Amino acid sequence: MRRRKKIANYKYQQFLSHSNHQAFDTITEPGQVTPHSGIYRCEGCGENVVSTHSHPLPPQNHHQHTPAQGRIRWRLIAATH
């Protein structure tokens, strides 16, 4: 079984809030316009990036995957306002 990377650490929990918003369930393709500012995680390898609303997400050639990891796909894991 593959070990999954975790998101960045934090110290002060009072600055974070839980959300069940559907934006966290959406998979966004490389190079598409960022729908929500925040931290995005690659579904294939667990790499994290920060992207700003209306700017493009990193492209398919942003980093390399093994064949088992498939193509790069981005999921919002921490949104900013």
VMD Tcl script that builds the backbone (N, CA, C; Angstrom):
set m [mol new atoms 243]
animate dup $m
set s [atomselect $m all]
$s set {name element resname resid chain x y z} {
  {N N MET 1 A 0.835 -1.186 0.000}
  {CA C MET 1 A 0.000 0.000 0.000}
  {C C MET 1 A 0.877 1.245 0.000}
  {N N ARG 2 A 0.473 2.243 -0.752}
  {CA C ARG 2 A 1.223 3.488 -0.886}
  {C C ARG 2 A 0.971 4.386 0.324}
  {N N ARG 3 A 2.028 4.980 0.852}
  {CA C ARG 3 A 1.911 5.933 1.958}
  {C C ARG 3 A 1.573 7.309 1.407}
  {N N ARG 4 A 0.557 7.965 1.964}
  {CA C ARG 4 A 0.111 9.276 1.491}
  {C C ARG 4 A 0.795 10.386 2.272}
  {N N LYS 5 A 1.247 11.421 1.563}
  {CA C LYS 5 A 1.819 12.593 2.217}
  {C C LYS 5 A 0.712 13.361 2.918}
  {N N LYS 6 A 1.059 14.040 3.980}
  {CA C LYS 6 A 0.105 14.880 4.712}
  {C C LYS 6 A 0.298 16.338 4.326}
  {N N ILE 7 A -0.744 17.142 4.572}
  {CA C ILE 7 A -0.687 18.586 4.332}
  {C C ILE 7 A 0.300 19.212 5.308}
  {N N ALA 8 A 0.638 20.457 5.079}
  {CA C ALA 8 A 1.534 21.196 5.967}
  {C C ALA 8 A 1.008 21.210 7.397}
  {N N ASN 9 A 1.921 21.360 8.331}
  {CA C ASN 9 A 1.560 21.416 9.750}
  {C C ASN 9 A 1.027 22.788 10.122}
  {N N TYR 10 A 0.338 22.856 11.243}
  {CA C TYR 10 A -0.120 24.136 11.775}
  {C C TYR 10 A 0.019 24.107 13.289}
  {N N LYS 11 A 0.058 25.261 13.913}
  {CA C LYS 11 A 0.192 25.341 15.363}
  {C C LYS 11 A -1.097 25.799 16.034}
  {N N TYR 12 A -1.761 26.794 15.462}
  {CA C TYR 12 A -2.908 27.409 16.123}
  {C C TYR 12 A -4.221 26.983 15.469}
  {N N GLN 13 A -4.861 25.997 16.039}
  {CA C GLN 13 A -6.094 25.445 15.489}
  {C C GLN 13 A -7.217 26.481 15.416}
  {N N GLN 14 A -7.197 27.478 16.280}
  {CA C GLN 14 A -8.273 28.471 16.297}
  {C C GLN 14 A -8.328 29.303 15.013}
  {N N PHE 15 A -7.294 29.237 14.187}
  {CA C PHE 15 A -7.285 29.981 12.932}
  {C C PHE 15 A -7.818 29.162 11.760}
  {N N LEU 16 A -8.214 27.923 12.009}
  {CA C LEU 16 A -8.733 27.035 10.970}
  {C C LEU 16 A -10.172 26.658 11.294}
  {N N SER 17 A -10.949 26.371 10.278}
  {CA C SER 17 A -12.317 25.905 10.504}
  {C C SER 17 A -12.627 24.767 9.537}
  {N N HIS 18 A -13.460 23.841 9.980}
  {CA C HIS 18 A -13.852 22.691 9.173}
  {C C HIS 18 A -14.953 23.102 8.204}
  {N N SER 19 A -14.952 22.515 7.022}
  {CA C SER 19 A -15.987 22.798 6.031}
  {C C SER 19 A -16.290 21.540 5.230}
  {N N ASN 20 A -17.554 21.345 4.911}
  {CA C ASN 20 A -17.985 20.253 4.035}
  {C C ASN 20 A -18.372 20.773 2.650}
  {N N HIS 21 A -17.884 21.946 2.281}
  {CA C HIS 21 A -18.230 22.565 1.001}
  {C C HIS 21 A -17.827 21.651 -0.151}
  {N N GLN 22 A -18.649 21.619 -1.186}
  {CA C GLN 22 A -18.387 20.757 -2.341}
  {C C GLN 22 A -17.097 21.114 -3.079}
  {N N ALA 23 A -16.562 22.304 -2.855}
  {CA C ALA 23 A -15.301 22.689 -3.509}
  {C C ALA 23 A -14.174 21.721 -3.153}
  {N N PHE 24 A -14.242 21.105 -1.982}
  {CA C PHE 24 A -13.200 20.172 -1.549}
  {C C PHE 24 A -13.331 18.805 -2.225}
  {N N ASP 25 A -14.450 18.554 -2.883}
  {CA C ASP 25 A -14.680 17.284 -3.578}
  {C C ASP 25 A -14.379 17.368 -5.068}
  {N N THR 26 A -14.115 18.557 -5.554}
  {CA C THR 26 A -13.903 18.775 -6.985}
  {C C THR 26 A -12.452 18.501 -7.368}
  {N N ILE 27 A -12.265 17.727 -8.422}
  {CA C ILE 27 A -10.934 17.478 -8.980}
  {C C ILE 27 A -10.755 18.440 -10.156}
  {N N THR 28 A -9.657 19.195 -10.148}
  {CA C THR 28 A -9.392 20.193 -11.185}
  {C C THR 28 A -8.178 19.758 -11.997}
  {N N GLU 29 A -8.278 19.889 -13.291}
  {CA C GLU 29 A -7.212 19.465 -14.199}
  {C C GLU 29 A -6.064 20.477 -14.218}
  {N N PRO 30 A -4.851 20.020 -14.534}
  {CA C PRO 30 A -3.695 20.911 -14.627}
  {C C PRO 30 A -3.938 22.035 -15.629}
  {N N GLY 31 A -3.461 23.231 -15.288}
  {CA C GLY 31 A -3.561 24.371 -16.180}
  {C C GLY 31 A -4.907 25.073 -16.180}
  {N N GLN 32 A -5.927 24.474 -15.546}
  {CA C GLN 32 A -7.229 25.139 -15.478}
  {C C GLN 32 A -7.167 26.323 -14.524}
  {N N VAL 33 A -8.096 27.240 -14.678}
  {CA C VAL 33 A -8.181 28.395 -13.789}
  {C C VAL 33 A -8.536 27.914 -12.386}
  {N N THR 34 A -7.831 28.429 -11.393}
  {CA C THR 34 A -8.062 28.052 -9.997}
  {C C THR 34 A -9.430 28.559 -9.553}
  {N N PRO 35 A -10.334 27.643 -9.148}
  {CA C PRO 35 A -11.673 28.071 -8.755}
  {C C PRO 35 A -11.732 28.732 -7.376}
  {N N HIS 36 A -10.839 28.341 -6.464}
  {CA C HIS 36 A -10.802 28.879 -5.095}
  {C C HIS 36 A -9.344 29.005 -4.665}
  {N N SER 37 A -8.960 30.116 -4.069}
  {CA C SER 37 A -7.592 30.269 -3.568}
  {C C SER 37 A -7.345 29.291 -2.430}
  {N N GLY 38 A -6.135 28.725 -2.391}
  {CA C GLY 38 A -5.800 27.834 -1.291}
  {C C GLY 38 A -4.700 26.855 -1.635}
  {N N ILE 39 A -4.625 25.797 -0.843}
  {CA C ILE 39 A -3.639 24.734 -1.037}
  {C C ILE 39 A -4.310 23.602 -1.802}
  {N N TYR 40 A -3.650 23.163 -2.870}
  {CA C TYR 40 A -4.145 22.065 -3.690}
  {C C TYR 40 A -3.192 20.884 -3.564}
  {N N ARG 41 A -3.745 19.679 -3.585}
  {CA C ARG 41 A -2.976 18.446 -3.457}
  {C C ARG 41 A -3.128 17.639 -4.743}
  {N N CYS 42 A -2.017 17.122 -5.230}
  {CA C CYS 42 A -2.056 16.243 -6.393}
  {C C CYS 42 A -2.630 14.899 -5.958}
  {N N GLU 43 A -3.676 14.458 -6.624}
  {CA C GLU 43 A -4.332 13.197 -6.275}
  {C C GLU 43 A -3.439 11.985 -6.532}
  {N N GLY 44 A -2.493 12.111 -7.436}
  {CA C GLY 44 A -1.641 10.982 -7.774}
  {C C GLY 44 A -0.494 10.751 -6.813}
  {N N CYS 45 A 0.178 11.838 -6.387}
  {CA C CYS 45 A 1.402 11.677 -5.596}
  {C C CYS 45 A 1.389 12.395 -4.254}
  {N N GLY 46 A 0.416 13.277 -4.022}
  {CA C GLY 46 A 0.350 13.974 -2.737}
  {C C GLY 46 A 1.123 15.276 -2.678}
  {N N GLU 47 A 1.717 15.713 -3.781}
  {CA C GLU 47 A 2.430 16.997 -3.826}
  {C C GLU 47 A 1.441 18.126 -3.558}
  {N N ASN 48 A 1.844 19.115 -2.755}
  {CA C ASN 48 A 0.987 20.255 -2.434}
  {C C ASN 48 A 1.507 21.519 -3.102}
  {N N VAL 49 A 0.577 22.361 -3.581}
  {CA C VAL 49 A 0.912 23.662 -4.158}
  {C C VAL 49 A -0.098 24.689 -3.658}
  {N N VAL 50 A 0.300 25.953 -3.698}
  {CA C VAL 50 A -0.612 27.053 -3.393}
  {C C VAL 50 A -1.007 27.689 -4.717}
  {N N SER 51 A -2.299 27.966 -4.878}
  {CA C SER 51 A -2.760 28.614 -6.099}
  {C C SER 51 A -3.822 29.655 -5.753}
  {N N THR 52 A -3.833 30.739 -6.509}
  {CA C THR 52 A -4.717 31.874 -6.260}
  {C C THR 52 A -5.871 31.889 -7.254}
  {N N HIS 53 A -7.065 32.218 -6.759}
  {CA C HIS 53 A -8.269 32.306 -7.591}
  {C C HIS 53 A -7.987 33.088 -8.873}
  {N N SER 54 A -8.457 32.561 -9.968}
  {CA C SER 54 A -8.379 33.115 -11.328}
  {C C SER 54 A -7.007 32.954 -11.987}
  {N N HIS 55 A -6.029 32.413 -11.277}
  {CA C HIS 55 A -4.727 32.086 -11.872}
  {C C HIS 55 A -4.747 30.608 -12.259}
  {N N PRO 56 A -3.955 30.190 -13.254}
  {CA C PRO 56 A -3.961 28.778 -13.630}
  {C C PRO 56 A -3.272 27.898 -12.583}
  {N N LEU 57 A -3.827 26.701 -12.402}
  {CA C LEU 57 A -3.153 25.695 -11.581}
  {C C LEU 57 A -1.904 25.226 -12.321}
  {N N PRO 58 A -0.929 24.642 -11.611}
  {CA C PRO 58 A 0.279 24.165 -12.294}
  {C C PRO 58 A -0.063 23.191 -13.428}
  {N N PRO 59 A 0.734 23.200 -14.502}
  {CA C PRO 59 A 0.461 22.360 -15.665}
  {C C PRO 59 A 0.829 20.894 -15.439}
  {N N GLN 60 A 0.488 20.076 -16.421}
  {CA C GLN 60 A 0.747 18.638 -16.361}
  {C C GLN 60 A 2.235 18.339 -16.167}
  {N N ASN 61 A 3.118 19.160 -16.694}
  {CA C ASN 61 A 4.561 18.912 -16.573}
  {C C ASN 61 A 5.164 19.575 -15.331}
  {N N HIS 62 A 4.346 19.966 -14.371}
  {CA C HIS 62 A 4.808 20.608 -13.131}
  {C C HIS 62 A 5.773 19.710 -12.365}
  {N N HIS 63 A 5.460 18.422 -12.284}
  {CA C HIS 63 A 6.338 17.446 -11.636}
  {C C HIS 63 A 6.099 16.079 -12.275}
  {N N GLN 64 A 7.007 15.144 -12.040}
  {CA C GLN 64 A 6.945 13.832 -12.676}
  {C C GLN 64 A 6.180 12.832 -11.820}
  {N N HIS 65 A 5.453 11.946 -12.488}
  {CA C HIS 65 A 4.741 10.847 -11.837}
  {C C HIS 65 A 5.259 9.517 -12.361}
  {N N THR 66 A 5.107 8.490 -11.550}
  {CA C THR 66 A 5.331 7.135 -12.040}
  {C C THR 66 A 4.067 6.726 -12.796}
  {N N PRO 67 A 4.141 5.695 -13.629}
  {CA C PRO 67 A 2.929 5.236 -14.314}
  {C C PRO 67 A 1.804 4.864 -13.335}
  {N N ALA 68 A 2.158 4.319 -12.187}
  {CA C ALA 68 A 1.142 3.930 -11.199}
  {C C ALA 68 A 0.405 5.135 -10.611}
  {N N GLN 69 A 1.052 6.302 -10.592}
  {CA C GLN 69 A 0.424 7.505 -10.034}
  {C C GLN 69 A -0.545 8.167 -11.006}
  {N N GLY 70 A -0.460 7.828 -12.271}
  {CA C GLY 70 A -1.354 8.426 -13.260}
  {C C GLY 70 A -1.010 9.881 -13.530}
  {N N ARG 71 A -1.958 10.584 -14.118}
  {CA C ARG 71 A -1.724 11.991 -14.477}
  {C C ARG 71 A -1.919 12.891 -13.258}
  {N N ILE 72 A -1.470 14.124 -13.366}
  {CA C ILE 72 A -1.638 15.113 -12.299}
  {C C ILE 72 A -3.096 15.558 -12.272}
  {N N ARG 73 A -3.690 15.585 -11.074}
  {CA C ARG 73 A -5.053 16.049 -10.841}
  {C C ARG 73 A -5.045 16.786 -9.519}
  {N N TRP 74 A -5.620 17.970 -9.460}
  {CA C TRP 74 A -5.557 18.811 -8.266}
  {C C TRP 74 A -6.872 18.815 -7.490}
  {N N ARG 75 A -6.772 18.713 -6.142}
  {CA C ARG 75 A -7.921 18.797 -5.242}
  {C C ARG 75 A -7.634 19.875 -4.196}
  {N N LEU 76 A -8.599 20.767 -3.975}
  {CA C LEU 76 A -8.487 21.785 -2.931}
  {C C LEU 76 A -8.526 21.100 -1.566}
  {N N ILE 77 A -7.519 21.367 -0.718}
  {CA C ILE 77 A -7.508 20.763 0.620}
  {C C ILE 77 A -7.538 21.789 1.740}
  {N N ALA 78 A -7.215 23.051 1.428}
  {CA C ALA 78 A -7.307 24.131 2.420}
  {C C ALA 78 A -7.612 25.418 1.660}
  {N N ALA 79 A -8.773 25.984 1.908}
  {CA C ALA 79 A -9.196 27.196 1.198}
  {C C ALA 79 A -8.859 28.436 2.010}
  {N N THR 80 A -8.572 29.525 1.300}
  {CA C THR 80 A -8.364 30.819 1.944}
  {C C THR 80 A -9.453 31.767 1.463}
  {N N HIS 81 A -9.658 32.830 2.190}
  {CA C HIS 81 A -10.722 33.785 1.831}
  {C C HIS 81 A -10.129 35.086 1.375}
}
mol reanalyze $m
mol bondsrecalc $m
mol representation Tube
mol addrep $m
